[in-house]
Amino acid sequence: MVQNNLVKKITMVVIGNLFIGIAVALLRITEFGTDPFTTLNLGISSVLPISFGLYQLLFNIVLLGFVFLYYKSSIGLGTLINMVGIGFISDFLVFCYQSLFDDMPILAIRIVLILLAVVLASLGVALYITPNLGMAPYDALGFVVEKISHQKISFPVARVSLDIISVAIGFTFGATVGFATIILAFCTGPFVQFFRKTIAQPMLNKSSHIPSHKKKLA
């Protein structure tokens, strides 16, 4: 039972990060702006001679040191998967799209892709942080603020504040800030909380609801 539960947790972490990587790629393809953290990294990486994926990995390592000092319990397998995977998954999918298609999708399709990206990104974060196998340094920052403030600043408020700061910095370095950026800056925190309560936590706890007669047979 313990082994099955661990497999479920790892699966949730992998799927969650895959969703986030796909969401980031969709946002980059639509060119209506990206999520705040990606906006920050795209802006700064644009003035450096390295790829977005590599820069994001290096910046995550820096943030990891800060999180290690204040919220060590948030570091785990999920942290590593997120740090290494998201940027490169996004780079790969964007490369594939650009290799297959020359034109930008029409406006209606771009809007649909943005809405899909918002859902995938929020659901992805909820899925991979709920099993408590570690989270990305940036995602942990909201909980760091909540912890340091002794819950006076809730995670959604902290996340929105961090997202706004990230967008401002990314824009200063030339990253595109658009419709998608604004939506994600104000909606990610609340949406993550919603998906954690309605999907991720029930999914994780499902295995504990075993009929008593089956527990006796186990």
ABEGO torsion letter per residue (X at the ends): XAAAAAAAAAAAAAAAAAAAAAAAAAAAAAGAEBBAAAAAAAAAAAABABBAAAAAAAAAAAAAAAAAAABAAABBAAAAAAAAAAAAAAAAAAAAAAAABABBBBAAAAAAAAAAAAAAAAAAAAAAAAAGAEBBAAAAAAAAAAAAAGGABBAAAAAAAAAAAAAAAAAAAGBBBBAAAAAAAAAAAAAAAAAAAAAAAAAAAAAABBBAAAAAAX
